[in-house]
Structure formats: C-alpha cells, structure tokens
Amino acid sequence: MLGNYLIGLREGLEAALIVTILVAYLVKIDRKDVLPRIWLGVSLAVLLALGIGALLTFGTYGLSFTAQEVIGGTLSIIATGLVTWMVFWMLRTARDLKGHLQGNIDRHLVGSGLGLVFVAFLAVGREGIETAVFLWAAVQATGSSSLPLLGAALGILTAVALGWLIYSGMLRINLSRFFTWTGAILIVVAAGVLSYGVHDLQEAGVLPGLHSLAFNVTSVIPPSSWYGTLLKGTLNFSPATTWFELTAWLAYAVPTLTLFISQSRRGPTRPAAAPQPTRAPALVG
C-alpha cells in the first residue's frame, strides 16, 4: 500500500503542479479566456488513464493462465521502466519545471489557444498512463485490488490537497528534496514489481527456474500474516523467492539506486538566468 500511495502522491503531485503552473501563468498574463482549454486537456488525460486501466483490467478476462501470466509479467517490466524514467526525469526537471511549461504555453497561445489542450493533455496524460500501468502491475502482484487502489486514491487526494495549498500560497515545498526521497523509495518498490514480473514469466514457462529457490522464509514470514501482507503490499516481497527473481531484483535495484543517489547529490544543471515576467506559484526548487 505504501508503494501505491507514493505512486499516487508523486504522479498526482506532478500533475497538480503542472496544472497549477499552467493556470497561474495564464491568470498572470490575463488570458483567463483560454483556461477552459487547459481543463479540457486535463479531462481528456484523466479519461485516457481510466480507459487504459479498464482495458488492462477487463481485457485479460477469458485468456488462458499462460497468456495472463505473460501479459502480467510483461506489463510489470514495462511498469518498472516507466517508474524508472519518471524518477530520473523529475530529478532533472524539478528545478525548471515552471520555465519548461511556460515556454510551452507561450508557443501555443497563438490564435484561439487550442494548442493548450494538447499541452495539458500531454503533460497530465503521461502521469495518468504511468499510474494506470503501475497500479495494474501492483494489483497483479498483491493479488488484491483493494489495498493498491486505496493507497493510490489516498496518494492522489493528498496530491490534490497539496496542489491547492501551493496554488493558494499557503504552502511552500522543497520539490527537489521531496522527489529525491520518494524517488529512492520507488526504485526499491519498482525492483519488487520487476521481480514479480519475472515470477509471472517463470510461471508462464517463458523463463526457467520456477522451482529453484534462493530462499524460502514462509515459516518465518507467512504470506497470510499481517506483516507478510504488509511486506507484500509495500515492497512486493515474496517469502519464497527464486534465484531468477533475486538476480533481477539485485541487477536492477543496486545500479539504479546507486546512479540515482549519485545524480541527486550532484544536483541538476541550472539553466542560464532568464527574465521572469510573472511571479511563480509558491514552490521551492
């Protein structure tokens, strides 16, 4: 549940920050007339994310066990890639997110401003697609839809509240620090999703070694116990892990986390100073 809460919080906060910056900039330059185009783009992005979630959920019904395991394993690997891309992208762009989005607005304000629908759709839709795929993979990994969806819903609600507080000027948040800490945690969570994807492919017969266990601690951590459920829901931990799963977990988590920590300590390259004609929302980079 923790991992899904963080996914909902991170993705929701990224989307909320994007919408906040877009709206605040248009209000400052006195172009409130094009605000409906922003909300249209956001609405279309939400519908796209819900559609993808529904397709993943209901599209696998009626398939054979092997086909379901192949699809589940493949999407778990894709979800791991999306989360990895997300945390490194935000690590690089957190400080200049406002400038990047304002530049897109300026380029699409020509004429009726219909291009702003695309700007909002693309920016928010990316977060929605990543969330839908990762949540589907998390549901498959835990075997339950209630905890992952509840965690994600709470994270999104928290993100919406934070976005409103930031827009109203009631909250200042160090975005770089926030995205660094949550990024590191999500890399560990993504490693668990990858490991579970490998297990799915082993059960489908695509990968070997299903019965070659690296460790089996089910007697110490029963899967049905509250702490076994907690570990499964937060880190996708399996008390009976194959050598292939363990190898995949280590091969992903160790170098990815090392690279992430190294880049976060180095910090992003600051762009050359440019005149800022408007006052930014209450963000701290």
ABEGO torsion letter per residue (X at the ends): XAAAAAAAAAAAAAAAAAAAAAAAAAAAAGAAAAAAAAAAAAAAAAAAAAAAAAAAAAAABGBBAAAAAAAAAAAAAAAAAAAAAAAAAAAAAAAAAAAAAAAAAAAAABEAGAAAAAAAAAAAAAAAAAAAAAAAAAAAAAGBAAAAAAAAAAAAAAAAAAAAAAAAGABBBBAAAAAAAAAAAAAAAAAAAAAAAAAAAAAAGABBGAABBABBAAAABBAABAAAAAAAAAAGBBABBBAAAAAAAAAAAAAAAAAAAAAAAAEBBBBBBBBBABBBBBBBX
